[in-house]
Amino acid sequence: MANSVRGGGPNAADIGLALYQTLRTNGSSVPAKAAAAIGLTEAEAEAGWRELEELGLIRPGDSGDVIDPVEPDTALIELLARQRASLRRQRDELTSIVTAAESLMERYRPAVMRENAEIEVELVTKDHRRRQFLRDFDATITESASWMHPGPLPSSEVLAGSLTADNALIARGIKVRAIYGQSINSAPRQRKYLSDLTAAGVDVRLAPQVPFDLLMADTHSALVLANPEDPSGPAVVVRGPALVRSYVAMYEDCWLRSVPYTANAANGLDPDSELTEQHRTTMRLLANGLTDERIARKLGVSLRTVSRLVSEIMRYLEADSRFQAGVLAAAHGLI
């Protein structure tokens, strides 16, 4: 046997078969003794023992390091039993995966898809699509319409159509707000349009600087220019509160920094007509945050006189508060 194993350059299967036959012939044995019986060292026999162990043809004996041979039929039955157990585990794992996949597809994915469906961004490159959006925009408003425009104003025809749409919104009880750059208040046609807006019921404010054109319907839709430097270029339609809320926050910040459009603002304030140097000095001190007491000390007048001056300034500027009076005075270059 030793010569047959060594002579042909045995592989693991050949060595395993020789070892198995030795066990079958001589009975249970210590591995080293069984290997020696066919002329192999323990190292040379190692691959054969692994072969027999993987096939289930050997098992530990009753004592010491002795190993017993196992009948091929018994090994086959045990191999098939292990395979069945493995298949059951795979089946259970597959069932678990299928159940998890169904839950992901039927419950969780639709929930995410519903959220994503509420978010939409569209690039509008055609004029007719923009006009269609504006019609749809007005129809979807339920509470408020807000826009801002840095200027210059479009043609008279466009302004007339816009004013008609604003009147229709206000007739439906919609709150309409508008922020324009102060430069729009510099020409008769522009001032007339602002006055017409105000007369229609639009809450108009002027800001030193307006970042870009923005049109918002409630908090669910917005229209912005793709390129703020190109008013006639493509526009971006944004839908979904998750995206529009950022535009709303920016608009509210601009709103707080702007000043109400008034009749005096429309006609242009004449600093020489009613305001005296004492009024202008009081406005500057107010703008710097001084209290009435400190203003009285600065001017060398009584506290009652300061109260009168402040009241006259607020009435002249048509301001509702001291803070607003300071903002209006700064906006019109009076301080």
Kinemage of the C-alpha trace (Angstrom):
@kinemage 1
@onewidth
@group {chain A} dominant
@subgroup {mainchain}
@vectorlist {calphas} color= white
{ca met a 1} P 0.000 0.000 0.000
{ca ala a 2} L 2.834 2.344 0.856
{ca asn a 3} L 4.417 1.855 -2.522
{ca ser a 4} L 1.112 2.496 -4.326
{ca val a 5} L 0.562 5.669 -2.387
{ca arg a 6} L 4.087 7.000 -2.851
{ca gly a 7} L 4.826 5.791 -6.314
{ca gly a 8} L 2.246 7.710 -8.300
{ca gly a 9} L 2.450 11.047 -6.528
{ca pro a 10} L -0.727 10.634 -4.482
{ca asn a 11} L -3.359 13.326 -4.027
{ca ala a 12} L -5.604 13.906 -1.004
{ca ala a 13} L -8.277 11.514 -2.329
{ca asp a 14} L -5.733 8.714 -2.850
{ca ile a 15} L -4.230 9.220 0.605
{ca gly a 16} L -7.673 9.405 2.173
{ca leu a 17} L -8.747 6.179 0.501
{ca ala a 18} L -5.563 4.373 1.661
{ca leu a 19} L -6.061 5.612 5.237
{ca tyr a 20} L -9.750 4.611 5.185
{ca gln a 21} L -8.954 1.135 3.935
{ca thr a 22} L -6.336 0.759 6.686
{ca leu a 23} L -8.914 1.690 9.329
{ca arg a 24} L -11.430 -0.694 7.817
{ca thr a 25} L -8.863 -3.517 7.821
{ca asn a 26} L -7.140 -2.940 11.153
{ca gly a 27} L -10.016 -1.304 13.043
{ca ser a 28} L -9.934 1.832 15.121
{ca ser a 29} L -6.490 3.386 15.396
{ca val a 30} L -4.476 6.435 16.379
{ca pro a 31} L -3.941 8.577 13.224
{ca ala a 32} L -0.176 8.414 13.418
{ca lys a 33} L -0.207 4.603 13.636
{ca ala a 34} L -2.619 4.276 10.700
{ca ala a 35} L -0.420 6.580 8.602
{ca ala a 36} L 2.694 4.661 9.501
{ca ala a 37} L 0.984 1.453 8.428
{ca ile a 38} L 0.988 2.682 4.822
{ca gly a 39} L 4.413 4.289 5.039
{ca leu a 40} L 3.372 7.938 5.494
{ca thr a 41} L 4.448 10.530 7.978
{ca glu a 42} L 1.842 12.515 9.911
{ca ala a 43} L 2.499 15.545 7.679
{ca glu a 44} L 2.050 13.487 4.504
{ca ala a 45} L -1.176 11.974 5.835
{ca glu a 46} L -2.718 15.317 6.875
{ca ala a 47} L -4.448 15.982 3.546
{ca gly a 48} L -5.954 12.495 3.587
{ca trp a 49} L -7.367 12.889 7.072
{ca arg a 50} L -8.987 16.221 6.018
{ca glu a 51} L -10.566 14.440 3.052
{ca leu a 52} L -12.039 11.731 5.292
{ca glu a 53} L -13.274 14.272 7.862
{ca glu a 54} L -15.005 16.424 5.218
{ca leu a 55} L -16.745 13.319 3.824
{ca gly a 56} L -17.818 12.214 7.302
{ca leu a 57} L -15.973 8.871 6.944
{ca ile a 58} L -14.207 9.136 10.334
{ca arg a 59} L -15.254 10.149 13.825
{ca pro a 60} L -13.632 10.229 17.279
{ca gly a 61} L -13.359 6.872 18.983
{ca asp a 62} L -14.332 5.980 22.521
{ca ser a 63} L -10.909 6.614 24.062
{ca gly a 64} L -7.868 8.859 23.633
{ca asp a 65} L -6.912 9.994 20.154
{ca val a 66} L -8.394 6.930 18.495
{ca ile a 67} L -10.579 7.461 15.416
{ca asp a 68} L -13.212 5.122 14.028
{ca pro a 69} L -14.154 4.551 10.397
{ca val a 70} L -17.749 5.351 9.366
{ca glu a 71} L -19.719 3.377 6.797
{ca pro a 72} L -20.086 5.237 3.473
{ca asp a 73} L -23.884 4.859 3.608
{ca thr a 74} L -23.971 6.315 7.101
{ca ala a 75} L -21.716 9.212 6.021
{ca leu a 76} L -23.985 9.849 3.026
{ca ile a 77} L -27.107 9.922 5.198
{ca glu a 78} L -25.465 12.342 7.620
{ca leu a 79} L -24.234 14.494 4.702
{ca leu a 80} L -27.753 14.706 3.296
{ca ala a 81} L -29.131 15.506 6.746
{ca arg a 82} L -26.665 18.404 7.071
{ca gln a 83} L -27.621 19.594 3.628
{ca arg a 84} L -31.327 19.507 4.507
{ca ala a 85} L -30.634 21.494 7.677
{ca ser a 86} L -28.619 23.997 5.656
{ca leu a 87} L -31.442 24.304 3.123
{ca arg a 88} L -33.962 24.877 5.920
{ca arg a 89} L -31.808 27.666 7.321
{ca gln a 90} L -31.492 29.204 3.854
{ca arg a 91} L -35.266 28.893 3.386
{ca asp a 92} L -35.877 30.629 6.721
{ca glu a 93} L -33.378 33.374 5.833
{ca leu a 94} L -34.965 33.783 2.404
{ca thr a 95} L -38.421 34.001 3.964
{ca ser a 96} L -37.132 36.681 6.338
{ca ile a 97} L -35.568 38.595 3.439
{ca val a 98} L -38.772 38.345 1.384
{ca thr a 99} L -40.830 39.592 4.342
{ca ala a 100} L -38.433 42.515 4.895
{ca ala a 101} L -38.436 43.348 1.174
{ca glu a 102} L -42.241 43.343 1.075
{ca ser a 103} L -42.350 45.667 4.068
{ca leu a 104} L -39.822 48.010 2.450
{ca met a 105} L -41.662 48.035 -0.886
{ca glu a 106} L -45.241 48.109 0.356
{ca arg a 107} L -44.974 50.321 3.455
{ca tyr a 108} L -41.809 52.351 3.704
{ca arg a 109} L -40.977 53.085 0.074
{ca pro a 110} L -44.462 54.464 -0.723
{ca ala a 111} L -44.202 56.730 2.327
{ca val a 112} L -40.914 58.145 1.053
{ca met a 113} L -42.303 58.412 -2.470
{ca arg a 114} L -45.228 60.431 -1.132
{ca glu a 115} L -42.777 62.812 0.522
{ca asn a 116} L -40.722 63.089 -2.660
{ca ala a 117} L -43.884 63.599 -4.689
{ca glu a 118} L -44.488 66.761 -2.688
{ca ile a 119} L -41.164 68.184 -3.887
{ca glu a 120} L -40.824 69.279 -7.502
{ca val a 121} L -38.420 71.509 -9.398
{ca glu a 122} L -39.102 72.487 -13.002
{ca leu a 123} L -37.047 74.605 -15.398
{ca val a 124} L -39.312 76.798 -17.524
{ca thr a 125} L -37.686 77.980 -20.736
{ca lys a 126} L -40.718 78.995 -22.793
{ca asp a 127} L -42.757 82.174 -22.324
{ca his a 128} L -46.063 80.356 -22.789
{ca arg a 129} L -45.148 77.889 -20.019
{ca arg a 130} L -44.338 80.777 -17.690
{ca arg a 131} L -47.699 82.407 -18.444
{ca gln a 132} L -49.414 79.071 -17.802
{ca phe a 133} L -47.608 78.763 -14.473
{ca leu a 134} L -48.734 82.234 -13.451
{ca arg a 135} L -52.359 81.327 -14.199
{ca asp a 136} L -52.022 78.099 -12.228
{ca phe a 137} L -50.169 79.998 -9.503
{ca asp a 138} L -53.085 82.386 -8.932
{ca ala a 139} L -55.567 79.515 -8.883
{ca thr a 140} L -53.687 77.621 -6.153
{ca ile a 141} L -53.406 80.515 -3.702
{ca thr a 142} L -55.605 80.183 -0.632
{ca glu a 143} L -54.144 82.692 1.838
{ca ser a 144} L -51.321 84.901 0.592
{ca ala a 145} L -49.363 85.912 -2.490
{ca ser a 146} L -45.940 87.461 -2.009
{ca trp a 147} L -43.426 88.733 -4.490
{ca met a 148} L -40.386 90.952 -4.745
{ca his a 149} L -38.833 92.679 -7.733
{ca pro a 150} L -35.546 94.584 -7.867
{ca gly a 151} L -36.475 96.433 -11.069
{ca pro a 152} L -36.733 97.768 -13.652
{ca leu a 153} L -40.452 97.352 -14.172
{ca pro a 154} L -41.728 95.551 -17.306
{ca ser a 155} L -43.876 97.154 -19.998
{ca ser a 156} L -47.141 98.972 -19.262
{ca glu a 157} L -49.111 96.112 -20.814
{ca val a 158} L -47.537 93.582 -18.472
{ca leu a 159} L -48.109 95.860 -15.474
{ca ala a 160} L -51.772 96.314 -16.412
{ca gly a 161} L -52.275 92.537 -16.594
{ca ser a 162} L -50.483 92.082 -13.285
{ca leu a 163} L -52.641 94.716 -11.613
{ca thr a 164} L -55.796 93.010 -12.915
{ca ala a 165} L -54.623 89.696 -11.471
{ca asp a 166} L -53.827 91.356 -8.136
{ca asn a 167} L -57.309 92.874 -7.988
{ca ala a 168} L -58.805 89.425 -8.592
{ca leu a 169} L -56.725 87.923 -5.780
{ca ile a 170} L -57.712 90.653 -3.336
{ca ala a 171} L -61.370 90.206 -4.310
{ca arg a 172} L -61.010 86.555 -3.212
{ca gly a 173} L -59.739 87.664 0.183
{ca ile a 174} L -56.093 86.838 -0.568
{ca lys a 175} L -53.434 88.862 1.253
{ca val a 176} L -51.076 90.290 -1.371
{ca arg a 177} L -47.637 91.688 -0.518
{ca ala a 178} L -44.945 93.197 -2.716
{ca ile a 179} L -41.375 94.370 -2.144
{ca tyr a 180} L -39.705 96.622 -4.714
{ca gly a 181} L -36.315 98.241 -4.890
{ca gln a 182} L -36.293 101.915 -3.941
{ca ser a 183} L -35.084 102.792 -7.441
{ca ile a 184} L -38.557 101.912 -8.764
{ca asn a 185} L -39.901 104.965 -6.948
{ca ser a 186} L -37.853 107.333 -9.131
{ca ala a 187} L -40.083 107.979 -12.161
{ca pro a 188} L -43.726 109.079 -12.618
{ca arg a 189} L -44.823 105.873 -14.404
{ca gln a 190} L -43.290 103.737 -11.713
{ca arg a 191} L -44.721 105.806 -8.869
{ca lys a 192} L -48.154 105.627 -10.495
{ca tyr a 193} L -47.972 101.857 -10.639
{ca leu a 194} L -46.962 101.640 -6.964
{ca ser a 195} L -49.830 103.994 -6.076
{ca asp a 196} L -52.257 101.856 -8.117
{ca leu a 197} L -51.064 98.741 -6.300
{ca thr a 198} L -51.534 100.382 -2.934
{ca ala a 199} L -54.977 101.644 -3.913
{ca ala a 200} L -55.952 98.107 -4.971
{ca gly a 201} L -55.088 96.813 -1.509
{ca val a 202} L -51.615 95.411 -2.110
{ca asp a 203} L -49.276 95.877 0.852
{ca val a 204} L -46.278 97.482 -0.853
{ca arg a 205} L -42.846 98.055 0.662
{ca leu a 206} L -39.594 99.511 -0.631
{ca ala a 207} L -36.164 98.117 0.176
{ca pro a 208} L -32.708 99.569 -0.465
{ca gln a 209} L -31.789 96.348 -2.247
{ca val a 210} L -33.857 93.406 -3.493
{ca pro a 211} L -31.736 90.305 -4.263
{ca phe a 212} L -33.762 88.825 -7.136
{ca asp a 213} L -37.236 88.296 -8.568
{ca leu a 214} L -39.368 85.976 -6.468
{ca leu a 215} L -43.028 85.011 -6.643
{ca met a 216} L -44.632 82.804 -3.959
{ca ala a 217} L -48.033 81.190 -3.528
{ca asp a 218} L -48.720 80.645 0.168
{ca thr a 219} L -45.827 78.418 1.288
{ca his a 220} L -46.149 75.683 -1.350
{ca ser a 221} L -44.955 77.171 -4.675
{ca ala a 222} L -42.363 79.671 -5.845
{ca leu a 223} L -41.054 81.055 -9.128
{ca val a 224} L -37.485 82.385 -9.355
{ca leu a 225} L -35.249 83.304 -12.241
{ca ala a 226} L -32.636 80.735 -13.204
{ca asn a 227} L -30.239 83.652 -13.715
{ca pro a 228} L -31.028 86.814 -11.700
{ca glu a 229} L -29.031 88.816 -14.239
{ca asp a 230} L -31.329 87.764 -17.088
{ca pro a 231} L -34.973 88.716 -16.347
{ca ser a 232} L -36.140 87.378 -19.727
{ca gly a 233} L -34.322 84.061 -19.373
{ca pro a 234} L -35.478 80.706 -18.016
{ca ala a 235} L -37.258 80.486 -14.666
{ca val a 236} L -37.304 77.775 -12.015
{ca val a 237} L -40.614 76.595 -10.562
{ca val a 238} L -40.251 75.171 -7.064
{ca arg a 239} L -43.071 73.221 -5.426
{ca gly a 240} L -43.296 71.681 -1.977
{ca pro a 241} L -43.129 73.295 1.474
{ca ala a 242} L -39.842 71.538 2.239
{ca leu a 243} L -38.152 73.673 -0.444
{ca val a 244} L -40.315 76.789 -0.431
{ca arg a 245} L -39.935 77.414 3.318
{ca ser a 246} L -36.394 78.712 2.755
{ca tyr a 247} L -37.690 81.270 0.256
{ca val a 248} L -40.412 82.269 2.709
{ca ala a 249} L -37.846 82.884 5.452
{ca met a 250} L -35.719 85.003 3.121
{ca tyr a 251} L -38.758 86.986 1.985
{ca glu a 252} L -39.808 87.690 5.579
{ca asp a 253} L -36.308 88.945 6.342
{ca cys a 254} L -36.461 91.320 3.359
{ca trp a 255} L -39.941 92.398 4.444
{ca leu a 256} L -38.726 93.395 7.901
{ca arg a 257} L -35.841 95.360 6.382
{ca ser a 258} L -38.080 97.291 3.974
{ca val a 259} L -40.272 100.345 4.589
{ca pro a 260} L -43.958 100.802 3.735
{ca tyr a 261} L -44.766 102.675 0.563
{ca thr a 262} L -46.716 105.833 1.449
{ca ala a 263} L -48.279 108.807 -0.311
{ca asn a 264} L -45.357 110.971 0.719
{ca ala a 265} L -43.012 108.339 -0.670
{ca ala a 266} L -44.940 108.469 -3.928
{ca asn a 267} L -44.740 112.230 -4.234
{ca gly a 268} L -41.193 112.508 -2.978
{ca leu a 269} L -40.421 114.090 0.377
{ca asp a 270} L -39.433 117.717 0.347
{ca pro a 271} L -37.123 118.202 3.322
{ca asp a 272} L -37.520 121.971 3.175
{ca ser a 273} L -41.314 122.066 3.185
{ca glu a 274} L -42.129 121.118 6.780
{ca leu a 275} L -39.088 119.714 8.565
{ca thr a 276} L -36.838 122.113 10.400
{ca glu a 277} L -33.213 121.582 11.337
{ca gln a 278} L -34.442 120.699 14.804
{ca his a 279} L -36.638 117.961 13.291
{ca arg a 280} L -33.727 116.557 11.261
{ca thr a 281} L -31.412 116.590 14.284
{ca thr a 282} L -34.063 114.763 16.284
{ca met a 283} L -34.367 112.162 13.510
{ca arg a 284} L -30.617 111.574 13.529
{ca leu a 285} L -30.588 111.135 17.291
{ca leu a 286} L -33.569 108.786 17.097
{ca ala a 287} L -31.806 106.742 14.424
{ca asn a 288} L -28.809 106.420 16.734
{ca gly a 289} L -31.019 104.937 19.439
{ca leu a 290} L -31.038 107.820 21.900
{ca thr a 291} L -33.864 108.042 24.408
{ca asp a 292} L -36.113 111.089 24.657
{ca glu a 293} L -34.261 112.172 27.813
{ca arg a 294} L -30.879 112.122 26.074
{ca ile a 295} L -32.293 113.891 23.017
{ca ala a 296} L -33.702 116.605 25.267
{ca arg a 297} L -30.262 117.106 26.844
{ca lys a 298} L -28.572 117.185 23.436
{ca leu a 299} L -31.016 119.766 22.062
{ca gly a 300} L -31.261 121.741 25.293
{ca val a 301} L -35.054 121.496 25.286
{ca ser a 302} L -37.674 119.974 27.545
{ca leu a 303} L -38.850 116.370 27.376
{ca arg a 304} L -42.265 117.637 26.315
{ca thr a 305} L -40.704 119.422 23.313
{ca val a 306} L -38.938 116.240 22.266
{ca ser a 307} L -42.233 114.322 22.412
{ca arg a 308} L -43.825 116.975 20.185
{ca leu a 309} L -40.944 116.818 17.684
{ca val a 310} L -41.133 113.036 17.495
{ca ser a 311} L -44.904 113.141 16.969
{ca glu a 312} L -44.518 115.694 14.155
{ca ile a 313} L -41.816 113.578 12.487
{ca met a 314} L -43.943 110.434 12.651
{ca arg a 315} L -46.947 112.286 11.257
{ca tyr a 316} L -44.842 113.792 8.447
{ca leu a 317} L -43.390 110.403 7.508
{ca glu a 318} L -46.707 108.605 8.072
{ca ala a 319} L -44.892 106.184 10.374
{ca asp a 320} L -46.598 103.944 12.906
{ca ser a 321} L -43.649 103.682 15.269
{ca arg a 322} L -40.426 105.432 16.204
{ca phe a 323} L -38.430 102.621 14.646
{ca gln a 324} L -40.349 102.901 11.387
{ca ala a 325} L -39.830 106.649 11.412
{ca gly a 326} L -36.072 106.122 11.627
{ca val a 327} L -36.143 103.616 8.763
{ca leu a 328} L -38.258 105.905 6.572
{ca ala a 329} L -36.037 108.891 7.308
{ca ala a 330} L -32.960 106.900 6.296
{ca ala a 331} L -34.676 105.561 3.171
{ca his a 332} L -35.447 109.087 1.954
{ca gly a 333} L -32.070 110.563 2.772
{ca leu a 334} L -33.316 112.807 5.572
{ca ile a 335} L -30.618 111.745 8.031
